[in-house]
Amino acid sequence: MADLKNTQFIDINQTKRISVSEVILRVYQALVERGYNPVNQIVGYIMSGDPTYITSHNNARSLIMKVERDEILEELMRNYVETCIERKGREKK
């Protein structure tokens, strides 16, 4: 039994924060597992903010709501630039 004379506390900085890229990966996998087109569903969510575009399978809807939509868009754009645009720039040299 807990000691009721002392105040319990939690250090939020010690709780593990999942990265945006990990959220996107997990949501993508959950959508695929449920037979949805993950690109269409994630775009629908980013454009509208409506979480019902994301399945609740494997807690995907709760996960995606833990990050801001602009963070998701930023991560997707960063990844696109790094994998597509910069690679094409290196190939031209």
C-alpha positions in Angstrom: 0.0 0.0 0.0 1.3 3.5 -0.9 2.4 5.9 1.8 -0.4 8.4 2.0 1.6 11.0 3.9 3.9 11.6 0.9 3.1 13.2 -2.4 3.8 11.0 -5.4 5.3 12.7 -8.5 6.2 11.9 -12.0 9.1 13.3 -14.0 7.6 13.9 -17.5 11.1 14.4 -18.9 11.9 10.8 -18.1 8.9 9.3 -19.9 9.8 8.0 -23.3 8.6 10.3 -26.1 8.0 8.5 -29.3 9.6 10.2 -32.4 7.4 11.5 -35.2 9.0 9.1 -37.6 8.1 6.2 -35.3 4.5 7.4 -35.1 4.3 7.6 -38.9 5.7 4.1 -39.2 3.3 2.6 -36.7 0.3 4.4 -38.1 1.3 3.3 -41.7 1.6 -0.3 -40.6 -1.7 -0.3 -38.8 -3.5 1.2 -41.8 -1.9 -1.5 -44.1 -2.9 -4.2 -41.7 -6.5 -3.1 -41.9 -6.5 -2.9 -45.7 -6.5 0.9 -46.0 -4.4 3.0 -48.4 -2.1 4.5 -45.8 -1.0 7.5 -48.0 -4.6 8.5 -48.7 -5.6 8.1 -45.0 -2.6 10.0 -43.6 -3.1 12.8 -46.1 -6.8 13.0 -45.2 -5.8 13.3 -41.5 -3.2 16.0 -42.2 -5.5 18.0 -44.4 -8.6 17.9 -42.2 -7.4 17.2 -38.7 -10.1 14.5 -38.4 -8.7 11.6 -36.5 -11.3 9.2 -37.9 -9.1 8.9 -41.1 -6.8 6.8 -38.9 -7.7 3.4 -37.7 -7.8 2.7 -34.0 -6.1 -0.7 -34.7 -2.9 -1.0 -32.7 -3.6 2.3 -31.0 -2.7 4.2 -34.2 -5.3 6.9 -33.8 -4.1 7.7 -30.3 -0.5 7.7 -31.4 -1.0 10.1 -34.3 -2.9 12.5 -32.0 0.1 12.8 -29.7 2.0 14.7 -32.4 1.0 17.9 -34.1 0.0 17.7 -37.8 2.6 20.3 -38.7 5.3 18.0 -37.1 4.1 15.2 -39.2 4.2 17.3 -42.4 7.7 18.6 -41.4 9.0 15.0 -40.9 7.5 13.9 -44.2 8.9 16.8 -46.1 12.4 16.4 -44.5 12.4 12.8 -45.4 11.3 13.5 -49.0 14.1 16.2 -49.4 16.7 13.9 -48.0 15.8 10.8 -50.0 14.6 12.3 -53.3 15.9 15.8 -53.9 19.3 15.5 -52.4 19.9 12.1 -53.9 19.1 13.5 -57.4 21.4 16.4 -56.8 24.3 14.0 -55.9 23.6 11.9 -59.0 24.0 15.0 -61.3 27.5 15.6 -60.1 
